[in-house]
Amino acid sequence: MTETSQATSTSLTGRVVIVTGAGKGIGRAVSLQLASRGARVLVNNRRHPGELDEQTSAATVVAMIRAQGGQAQANHDDALNPDAGVRMVEQALNTWGRLDMVYANAAVAQQAAFHTLSLNELRTIIDSGVVSTLSLLHAAWPLFRAQGYGRALVSSSSAGRFGNHGLSAYAASKGAIEALMRSLALEGGKHGIHCNALSPYAHSQITADHLPAAWVDVLAPDALACAAVWLLSPECALNGQVLVAGGGRYARSWPVETPSVAGSDMDQVWSQLLDLQGQTHVDSVTAFRRFMADGGH
């Protein structure tokens, strides 16, 4: 997929989408792209203390969309609040009478080693990703099922698949979100609901302190916004997939498990496993059955 092929041909005229964490960075870039394709966008970003409505980042994005002839409304709920998803869905329905797509993009960064953070701090980081995603998807899901159609996109991360120093809680939240996405893809597929994950490499508030200056322009959020538009579009047939995107380049990521081997000497068993190629499974039951079948059961 090139930056222009799928995204530029995708019309979302009349469709309604909710984007959380949309005031800056990736969320803002995706909201602007969605609006440019005709989507009506509910732009969510929490209000900071002392801000008036018109001073918020969400209001700024709404103004940008309207200046380009699009339709948008601001939502200032804190996505960490478990009730925020319900309020966002209600606002979208009250404003436009429908909801077709949701992009759960809100998160809180972590830049500290595991032992330096309190349990409450770790839980806040995890909840900011998991609860905000869970809240939005749970609120939209009954509507999607009832209408027999929906597109859900979540923000994943390579940290959630591979981990990294100083990102323990953040990685845990992203790993949980990918697992949630795969389960919802299996549940939603027969109801016309597709759920996928976008794993971005982009310059944002979360990555700003880690990216070398030479990569800032290359990894502009605009460079991956077309991928999100495609994943949310009715033409996209993907379901339960992770698309890695950044700087105009793309990769696919999925969990793998080697065939099983039998043995009592664990050093020898591990040595055998290192020589085996991984394989993917459509669900956990299939993974278990294959695991047992490898041993001739």
C-alpha positions in Angstrom: 0.0 0.0 0.0 1.4 3.4 -1.0 0.7 6.6 0.9 -1.7 7.7 -1.9 -3.2 4.6 -3.4 -5.9 3.3 -1.0 -6.3 6.4 1.1 -6.9 8.8 -1.7 -9.5 6.6 -3.3 -11.4 6.1 -0.1 -14.6 8.1 0.3 -16.1 8.3 3.8 -18.8 10.9 2.9 -21.5 10.9 5.5 -19.9 8.4 7.8 -19.2 9.3 11.5 -16.1 8.5 13.5 -14.9 9.1 17.0 -11.2 9.6 17.5 -9.7 9.8 21.0 -6.4 11.5 21.9 -7.1 13.5 18.8 -5.9 16.9 19.9 -2.3 16.5 18.7 0.1 14.2 16.9 -1.3 11.0 15.4 -4.8 11.6 16.5 -4.9 15.0 15.0 -3.4 13.9 11.7 -5.8 11.0 11.4 -8.8 13.2 12.3 -7.8 15.7 9.5 -7.4 12.9 7.0 -10.7 11.3 7.9 -12.5 14.7 7.5 -10.8 15.3 4.2 -12.4 12.0 2.9 -15.9 13.3 4.0 -16.2 11.7 7.5 -17.8 13.7 10.3 -15.4 13.5 13.2 -15.9 13.7 17.0 -12.6 14.9 18.1 -11.8 13.9 21.7 -9.0 15.3 23.8 -9.3 16.1 27.5 -9.5 19.7 28.7 -6.4 20.7 30.8 -7.0 22.7 34.0 -7.9 26.3 33.4 -8.6 25.9 29.7 -11.8 27.3 28.1 -13.5 25.2 25.5 -12.2 27.3 22.6 -8.6 27.0 24.0 -8.5 23.2 24.0 -6.5 21.2 21.5 -9.7 19.4 20.5 -11.3 22.7 19.6 -8.3 23.7 17.6 -8.6 20.5 15.5 -12.3 21.0 15.0 -11.6 24.6 13.8 -9.0 23.2 11.3 -11.5 20.7 9.9 -14.3 23.2 9.6 -11.9 25.7 7.9 -11.4 23.0 5.2 -15.2 22.5 4.8 -15.5 19.5 7.0 -17.8 18.6 9.9 -16.5 18.1 13.4 -17.4 18.4 17.0 -15.1 18.6 20.1 -15.4 16.3 23.0 -13.5 17.1 26.2 -14.0 13.9 28.2 -11.0 12.4 29.9 -10.7 9.1 28.0 -9.4 7.5 31.2 -12.9 7.8 32.7 -14.7 4.5 32.3 -17.9 6.5 31.4 -16.2 8.6 28.7 -16.9 6.1 25.9 -20.7 6.1 26.6 -20.7 9.9 26.5 -18.8 10.1 23.3 -21.1 7.7 21.5 -24.1 9.6 22.8 -22.7 12.9 21.5 -22.0 11.4 18.1 -25.5 10.0 17.9 -27.1 13.2 19.1 -25.1 15.3 16.7 -25.2 13.2 13.5 -27.6 10.3 14.2 -25.1 7.5 13.5 -21.7 6.0 14.2 -19.6 4.0 11.8 -16.1 4.0 13.1 -14.1 4.4 16.3 -10.3 5.0 16.7 -9.1 4.4 20.3 -5.9 6.4 20.3 -5.5 7.8 23.9 -2.6 6.8 26.0 -0.2 8.2 28.7 3.6 7.9 28.2 6.1 6.3 30.6 9.7 7.3 30.8 10.8 5.6 34.1 12.1 2.3 35.2 9.7 -0.2 36.8 11.2 0.1 40.3 11.1 3.9 40.4 7.3 4.1 40.0 4.7 3.4 42.6 2.0 0.8 42.1 -0.6 3.6 41.6 1.6 5.3 39.0 2.0 2.0 37.1 -1.8 1.3 37.2 -2.5 4.8 35.9 -0.3 4.2 32.9 -1.9 0.8 32.2 -5.5 2.1 32.8 -4.9 5.1 30.5 -4.4 2.8 27.6 -6.6 -0.2 28.5 -9.6 1.5 30.1 -9.8 4.3 27.5 -9.7 1.7 24.7 -12.1 -0.6 26.5 -14.5 2.2 27.3 -14.9 3.4 23.8 -15.2 0.0 22.1 -17.6 -1.3 24.7 -19.9 1.7 24.2 -19.8 1.4 20.4 -20.1 -2.4 20.2 -23.9 -2.8 20.8 -24.6 -0.2 18.2 -22.2 -1.8 15.7 -23.9 -5.2 16.3 -27.4 -3.8 16.0 -26.6 -2.2 12.6 -24.5 -5.1 11.4 -21.5 -2.9 10.6 -18.7 -1.2 12.4 -15.0 -0.4 12.1 -12.8 -0.3 15.2 -9.2 0.7 15.3 -6.9 0.6 18.3 -3.4 2.1 18.8 -0.8 -0.6 19.4 3.0 -0.3 19.9 6.1 -2.4 19.3 6.7 -1.9 23.0 3.6 -4.1 23.6 5.1 -6.9 21.5 8.8 -6.7 22.4 9.0 -4.6 25.6 11.6 -1.9 26.4 13.5 -0.5 29.3 11.4 2.2 31.1 8.2 1.2 29.4 7.0 -1.7 31.5 3.4 -0.4 32.2 3.0 1.2 28.8 4.1 -2.0 27.2 1.7 -4.0 29.3 -1.2 -1.8 28.3 -0.4 -2.1 24.6 0.0 -5.8 24.8 -3.4 -6.0 26.5 -4.9 -3.8 23.8 -3.6 -6.1 21.0 -5.1 -9.2 22.7 -8.4 -7.3 23.1 -8.4 -6.4 19.5 -7.8 -10.0 18.3 -10.6 -11.3 20.5 -13.1 -8.6 19.4 -12.2 -9.3 15.7 -13.2 -12.9 16.3 -16.4 -11.9 18.0 -17.3 -9.1 15.7 -16.5 -10.6 12.3 -19.9 -12.4 11.9 -21.7 -9.2 12.7 -20.0 -7.1 10.1 -17.6 -5.5 12.6 -13.8 -5.4 11.8 -11.3 -4.6 14.5 -7.7 -4.0 13.8 -4.6 -2.3 15.3 -2.3 0.4 14.0 1.2 0.2 15.4 2.8 3.6 14.6 6.3 4.9 14.4 5.8 8.6 14.5 7.0 11.8 16.1 4.5 12.6 18.9 4.4 13.8 22.5 5.2 10.2 23.7 8.2 9.7 21.4 9.5 13.3 21.2 12.2 12.8 23.8 13.5 9.6 22.2 13.7 10.4 18.5 16.9 11.8 17.0 16.3 15.2 15.3 17.0 13.6 11.8 13.9 11.4 12.2 11.4 14.0 13.3 10.4 15.1 9.7 10.6 11.5 8.3 8.3 10.2 11.0 5.7 13.0 10.8 2.2 11.7 11.9 0.8 12.8 8.5 2.9 10.0 6.9 0.8 7.3 8.6 -2.6 8.9 8.7 -3.6 7.3 5.4 -3.1 3.9 6.9 -5.6 4.6 9.7 -8.1 5.9 7.1 -7.7 2.7 5.1 -8.1 0.5 8.1 -11.3 2.3 9.1 -12.8 2.3 5.6 -15.6 0.0 4.4 -13.3 -1.2 1.6 -10.7 -2.7 4.0 -11.3 -6.4 4.5 -8.7 -6.8 7.3 -9.9 -8.1 10.6 -7.8 -8.9 13.6 -4.5 -7.6 12.1 -1.7 -5.4 13.3 -0.4 -2.9 10.7 2.9 -1.3 11.5 3.3 2.1 9.9 5.8 5.0 9.8 7.5 7.3 7.4 5.6 5.9 4.4 6.7 2.3 5.2 4.6 -0.6 6.4 5.0 -4.0 8.1 2.6 -6.7 9.3 3.0 -8.1 12.8 1.3 -11.2 14.3 2.0 -13.6 17.2 3.7 -16.9 16.4 4.3 -20.1 18.2 6.6 -23.0 17.3 5.4 -26.6 16.9 5.6 -28.3 20.2 8.3 -30.9 21.1 8.4 -33.5 23.9 11.2 -34.2 26.3 12.3 -34.2 30.0 15.7 -32.5 29.6 14.7 -28.8 29.4 18.1 -27.7 28.1 17.6 -30.1 25.2 14.0 -29.1 24.7 14.9 -25.4 24.5 17.7 -26.1 22.0 15.1 -27.9 19.8 12.7 -25.1 20.0 15.3 -22.6 18.9 15.6 -24.5 15.6 11.9 -24.4 14.8 10.1 -21.9 12.7 7.1 -20.1 14.2 3.5 -20.3 13.0 0.4 -18.3 13.6 -3.0 -19.5 14.7 -6.5 -18.0 14.2 -7.4 -18.3 17.9 -6.3 -19.8 21.2 -8.3 -23.1 20.7 -6.6 -23.7 17.4 -3.3 -23.0 19.0 -4.0 -25.6 21.8 -5.1 -28.2 19.3 -2.1 -27.8 17.1 0.2 -27.9 20.2 -1.2 -31.3 21.1 -1.3 -32.6 17.5 2.4 -31.9 17.1 3.0 -34.6 19.7 0.8 -37.1 17.9 -2.1 -36.8 20.3 
